[in-house]
Every structure is written in C-alpha cells, then in structure tokens.
Amino acid sequence: MPKVNVYNMQGDQVEQIDLNEDVFGIEVNQHVVYEVVKNQLANKRQGTQSAKTRAEVRGGGRKPWRQKGTGRARAGSIRAPHWTGGGVTFAPKPRDYSYKVPKKIKRLAMKSALTSKVLENEIIVIDEFKLDAPKTKDMVNVLNKLSADRKALIVTVNPETNVIKSANNIPNVQTTVVGNLNVYDILKYNSLIITKEAVRKVEEVYA
C-alpha cells in the first residue's frame, strides 16, 4: 500500500498516510491514458474551421478562354483549386470532433494517472490549503516551501476563492476541485498538490 507524507503550508511534515492501492497503486496502463487524453483534447476542439470550395468562391462562372487552339491548358473556371484565388480542394468545414469513451476506460485512465504521480514522487499531500487573503506572494511562498515545481496543479474539495485568486497570476499554476479533476490536467502539470480531504474524496469515488 503506497505511503505518502502529509505537509502543512509551511512545508513541515505533519503525518504520513496510506493511499488506497486500488486508486494510487495499480499497474499503469499507458494506452488507456493515451486514449482518454486524446478524447479530452478532441472534445475541446471548437470545430469552427471553414474554407470555400470552388463552388463557393465568388466569380469564375465564365470559361477563361476557348477550349482549343490557344496553346494553353484547357480551363473551365478561374476559381479551380490550382488557380490563385481559387477554391480549396476538400475544404475543411465546421464539424463536431467530440466522441465518447466508456466509463470503465475513463476510470482506469484516472487511476493510472494518479498512480504515475505517486511512482514519480510528483504528488504532494497537504493537510489543508487556505489563505487569509488573495495574495500572489503568499502563494509563491507556499509553493517554494512545498518544493513544488512551478508547473503545479492545486486540488481542493471545494473552491477556495483566495487560493484561486492567488494562483491566477502565477504562470503554469492551476487550481481545480476534485469534481473537475481529469487525466489531462494531472499529466500536464509536474506537481500535483492535493489536500488530504481531497485524497479521501478521490478514493471514495474511484476505489
């Protein structure tokens, strides 16, 4: 059963807890993680790209020159794809890129991502994360005391307004709540800073 240290906001170790091995100690399935990350990125795509085909470009209705006798290649329209100002061959059109992934696959990917953080010592459990006022300097000090990488994801059970506002101006530092935790964000950030209460909530959901 994996064990991790629990720190306070001053960076001091206050206790050690056992993590549920069904969530934080499974065999990492890289392919499943890849499939879920690919799904998340696809679902984020706006799909608003658009270009005009030769039928949609204005003009080009008249044949530019007669079919034979000019010595030039035959042409039917000045809006053909190989002409400057012509349409686009197989032009991209607005479409929906989203698709669904089975729940079991999502759960396995989440467990694999969390386990990988434990194996790579990139998870930092903190007893609580609360700030008296929204202040970027205070957040920077906390991150330094926790020896967290500046590319960090902070996870709490409920939205902490002061924590969110304090982290907003720090590049590559993101805050989220347990309910919004996802595989892509876990892998994107080098350090996963999560409260002890949030750890128990994750175990409750995924164990």
C-alpha positions in Angstrom: 0.0 0.0 0.0 1.6 3.3 -1.0 2.5 5.7 1.8 2.9 9.5 1.4 3.9 12.3 3.7 1.4 15.0 4.6 2.8 18.5 4.8 1.4 21.8 6.2 1.6 25.1 4.3 4.9 25.9 6.0 6.4 22.8 4.3 6.8 20.8 7.5 5.8 17.1 7.6 2.9 16.6 10.0 2.0 12.9 9.4 2.1 10.0 6.9 -0.9 8.4 5.4 -1.7 5.2 3.4 -3.1 5.6 0.0 -5.7 3.2 -1.4 -3.7 0.9 -3.7 -6.8 0.3 -5.8 -6.6 4.0 -6.9 -2.9 5.0 -6.3 -1.2 1.7 -6.6 -2.4 -0.1 -9.8 -0.4 -1.1 -12.8 -0.2 1.9 -15.1 -2.0 1.4 -18.5 -0.4 3.9 -20.8 -2.6 3.0 -23.8 -5.8 3.7 -21.8 -4.3 7.1 -20.6 -3.4 8.0 -24.2 -7.0 7.2 -25.4 -8.6 9.3 -22.7 -6.2 12.3 -23.2 -6.9 12.1 -27.0 -10.6 12.1 -26.2 -10.4 15.1 -23.9 -8.4 17.1 -26.5 -10.8 16.2 -29.3 -13.8 17.2 -27.2 -12.2 20.6 -26.5 -11.9 21.4 -30.3 -14.3 24.1 -31.4 -14.6 22.6 -34.9 -15.4 26.0 -36.4 -12.8 25.9 -39.2 -14.1 26.6 -42.7 -12.8 27.3 -46.2 -14.5 27.7 -49.5 -14.6 25.1 -52.2 -14.5 26.1 -55.9 -18.3 26.1 -55.9 -18.4 28.7 -53.1 -15.7 31.2 -54.3 -17.2 34.3 -55.9 -16.7 34.5 -59.7 -15.3 32.0 -62.1 -18.5 31.5 -64.0 -17.2 32.2 -67.4 -14.7 30.0 -69.3 -11.5 32.0 -69.3 -10.6 31.0 -72.9 -11.8 28.7 -75.6 -11.2 25.0 -75.3 -8.8 24.5 -78.3 -6.3 26.4 -80.4 -4.7 28.7 -77.8 -1.8 26.5 -76.9 -2.7 26.8 -73.2 -4.1 24.1 -71.0 -7.8 23.8 -71.1 -9.6 25.7 -68.3 -13.2 25.9 -67.3 -13.0 28.4 -64.4 -10.5 30.8 -62.9 -11.7 29.5 -59.5 -10.3 26.0 -59.9 -8.1 24.9 -56.9 -4.8 25.2 -58.8 -5.5 28.8 -59.7 -4.5 31.8 -57.4 -7.7 32.9 -55.7 -9.4 29.6 -56.5 -11.3 27.3 -54.1 -9.7 24.8 -51.7 -9.7 21.1 -52.5 -11.6 19.1 -49.9 -12.1 22.4 -47.9 -12.5 21.9 -44.1 -16.0 22.6 -42.9 -17.5 23.1 -39.4 -17.8 19.7 -37.7 -18.1 18.1 -34.2 -15.0 16.3 -33.2 -16.3 15.0 -29.9 -16.9 11.3 -29.1 -17.5 9.2 -26.1 -15.2 6.9 -24.2 -16.5 4.1 -22.0 -16.7 4.9 -18.2 -14.5 1.9 -17.3 -11.8 3.2 -19.6 -12.0 6.7 -18.0 -11.8 5.3 -14.5 -8.8 3.1 -15.4 -7.1 6.1 -17.0 -7.7 8.3 -14.0 -6.2 5.6 -11.6 -3.3 5.1 -13.9 -2.6 8.9 -14.0 -2.8 9.1 -10.2 -0.5 6.1 -9.7 2.1 7.5 -12.1 2.2 10.7 -9.9 2.9 8.5 -6.9 5.5 6.5 -8.6 7.3 9.6 -9.9 7.1 11.3 -6.5 5.2 14.2 -8.1 2.2 14.2 -5.6 2.3 16.5 -2.6 -0.4 15.9 0.0 -1.1 18.9 2.2 -3.3 18.9 5.4 -5.3 22.0 4.2 -4.9 24.8 1.7 -6.4 28.1 2.9 -5.2 31.7 2.6 -6.4 34.6 4.6 -6.4 36.9 1.6 -5.8 36.7 -2.1 -2.1 37.4 -2.4 0.2 36.1 -5.2 3.3 36.5 -3.0 1.8 34.2 -0.3 1.0 31.5 -2.9 4.6 31.7 -4.3 6.0 31.3 -0.7 3.8 28.2 -0.1 4.9 26.6 -3.4 8.5 27.3 -2.5 8.1 25.8 1.0 6.5 22.7 -0.5 9.3 22.4 -3.0 6.7 22.2 -5.7 7.6 22.6 -9.4 6.3 25.9 -10.8 4.2 23.9 -13.1 1.7 22.8 -10.5 -1.9 21.7 -10.2 -3.6 22.5 -6.8 -6.6 20.3 -6.0 -9.1 21.1 -3.2 -12.5 19.6 -2.3 -14.4 23.0 -2.5 -13.5 26.1 -4.4 -11.2 28.3 -2.2 -11.6 31.8 -3.5 -8.4 33.2 -2.0 -6.4 30.2 -3.3 -7.8 30.6 -6.8 -7.2 34.3 -6.9 -3.7 34.0 -5.5 -2.7 31.4 -8.2 -4.3 33.2 -11.1 -1.3 35.4 -11.8 1.3 32.7 -11.5 2.2 31.2 -14.9 1.7 27.4 -15.1 -0.1 27.1 -11.8 -3.7 26.0 -11.9 -6.4 25.3 -9.3 -9.3 22.9 -9.5 -11.7 20.9 -7.3 -12.0 17.2 -7.0 -15.1 17.0 -9.1 -13.3 18.6 -12.1 -10.1 16.6 -11.8 -9.2 15.0 -15.1 -6.4 12.9 -16.7 -5.1 15.6 -19.0 -4.6 18.1 -16.2 -2.9 15.5 -13.9 -0.4 14.7 -16.6 0.1 18.3 -17.8 1.4 19.6 -14.5 4.6 18.4 -12.9 3.4 18.7 -9.4 0.0 17.6 -8.1 -0.7 19.4 -4.8 -3.8 17.9 -3.3 -5.3 18.3 0.2 -5.7 15.3 2.5 -9.5 15.7 2.3 -9.4 15.7 -1.5 -7.3 12.5 -1.5 -10.0 10.8 0.6 -12.7 12.1 -1.8 -10.8 10.7 -4.8 -10.5 7.3 -3.1 -14.2 7.4 -2.2 -15.1 7.9 -5.9 -12.6 5.6 -7.6 -11.9 2.8 -5.1 
